[in-house]
Amino acid sequence: MEQDIRAKKEELLKFAASYESGGASLGDLAIHESDIAEVLLELKEEGGGEDYARLIDALPPDLLGPVVLELPEKIQEDLIRSLNDRKWAAIIEELDTDDATDMIQKIEEIDKEKSYEILRQVRVDQKESIENLKRFDEDSAGAIMQTELFSAKLGEKISDSIKRLKNMVADEELSNIHFVFVVDDQNKLMAMLSLEEMIMLDLDKTYKECLESLDEPIFVYSHDTIETVTQTVERYDLAAIAVVDHFRRLLGRITSDDIYDLIEDQATEQIYSLAQVGEDTEVYEGAVKHGWARAKWLFLNLATATLSAAVIGFFSDSIEQIVALAILMPIVASMGGVLGTQTLTVTVRKLALGEVKIEDARSVVKREIAIALFNGAIFAVCAGALAWAWFGKPLLGAALALALLANMLYAGFFGASIPLVLKRFGIDPAVASGVLLTTITDGAGFFTFLGLATLILL
């Protein structure tokens, strides 16, 4: 793989050099945009600024656009600032409408004037599509759909629509076509059939004559959430899905590759959020920025750890009299922490996948408490017996067993309820849950164990 990328890098640099001398054309470059993006990223990280800039200049807009989409957000931001308005307008014109809208919105966040100037230079139909898509809420189906699709009227002959599709693909007006969306004269979606299903029909008939043999179309409304879209696509195993308005008029389509990208992005964001680090910083920035990105969460953890230390300090007299308490304390905190993390991870993931709703909070918490009680009972007996055998004090074993059971119940309850409460108030549970849970399981675990030991043994 490494040798393959190295060979492609050499080929791309030759292409860039040939382009500068006027000897290269797009037809000479048969490399996928993902590989070009990887080469650009490697050049950027290695400090090959001249080669990086030369290759960016050499890539034509219809290839540079997809390449930019494959690059990390930080490099995209650098390109937004460095490429001129004319080149960006050419790139935007070549992108699918959904990708073009996303890119314009990124440019707008960095430089509003630049985004206005770019849109002013974009052809009218693409500009209108972008402005229409920008009106949708960012978490809705309308925001991620593309308006490029193939539709056919009920009265159109199937053979005529096939010829029309061939011409549109040949003229590069359409690509990545999976379905024909059949609409009536008011553009209401009446049917959706794959290309395979289309060629199996009687080509001399109209779609209206075949309508009874076609399945009801599967679609989402433009105001539906992205969560709803992903669930629908996964449920019916679709390569694309239609997006309609309140009157079931066809607006656009969402393809499965966009859905997969969304699922991957969401999963990656959750993983980084649970660890309290930023994806772009981890991928692209240097060691110093890596450190600062994590430091804010470490400061917060220091503050919460101080609370736990204060709890231990409150029982310092008890610890001085029974040294075994200091030895056994980590068992309580560790077991509660692990079970809490398990519960937290499962709950956050189910929330993200839509398998759990806020309305299900009570049943989710009850289930996790039951699991915690089951595991707590098992490990409380094990830990209590261990402490008794180790120090020869049955009451110490009892105190440890009760504290461990209690802390695992805390972990089950709060590991499930914290993400649900945060979600209810519009806070990303993946970001804030971990620190809160650690504070509770550590502080409550120490307090319970040391408190019980003090009452029972002293």
Number of C-alpha atoms within 10 A of each C-alpha: 6 7 8 9 15 13 11 19 19 12 15 22 17 14 22 23 17 14 18 14 9 9 11 16 13 13 6 9 13 10 11 12 18 15 16 24 19 17 21 25 19 16 18 17 13 10 11 13 13 11 17 19 15 16 23 18 16 20 20 14 20 15 17 24 23 20 20 22 18 17 18 15 17 14 16 17 15 10 15 22 14 10 12 12 19 15 16 26 21 19 22 27 22 19 20 19 24 23 20 24 25 18 22 24 16 17 22 15 11 14 13 14 10 18 21 14 14 22 22 14 17 19 13 12 9 20 19 14 17 25 14 14 22 18 10 15 15 14 13 18 28 30 23 29 24 24 21 19 20 19 19 24 21 22 15 16 18 23 17 14 20 17 10 14 19 12 13 14 13 11 9 9 11 16 13 12 16 18 23 20 25 24 22 16 9 11 19 18 27 22 23 24 16 14 13 10 12 19 12 8 15 14 15 11 15 20 26 20 13 13 14 10 10 15 11 13 15 17 20 23 21 26 18 16 17 21 17 17 22 19 15 16 21 14 9 10 10 14 17 21 24 26 27 23 15 9 11 19 18 26 20 24 26 26 19 17 12 16 21 14 11 16 17 12 13 13 15 12 17 21 18 16 19 19 16 20 21 15 18 14 18 16 12 17 15 11 11 8 13 17 15 13 17 16 14 13 16 15 11 12 17 12 13 19 17 14 16 21 14 14 20 19 12 13 16 14 11 20 18 11 11 16 10 14 21 14 11 16 20 14 15 27 23 18 22 32 26 15 24 29 21 15 24 29 21 15 25 24 17 13 18 18 17 14 11 17 15 14 10 11 16 12 11 18 20 15 15 25 23 14 16 25 19 14 15 26 17 13 17 25 17 13 21 23 19 16 23 16 12 12 11 12 14 16 16 24 25 21 24 30 26 21 29 30 26 24 32 33 26 24 32 30 22 24 34 30 22 20 27 29 16 16 17 14 9 9 14 16 25 25 19 18 26 23 18 14 23 24 19 23 30 27 22 22 31 26 21 21 24 25 17 19 24 19 10 12 12 9
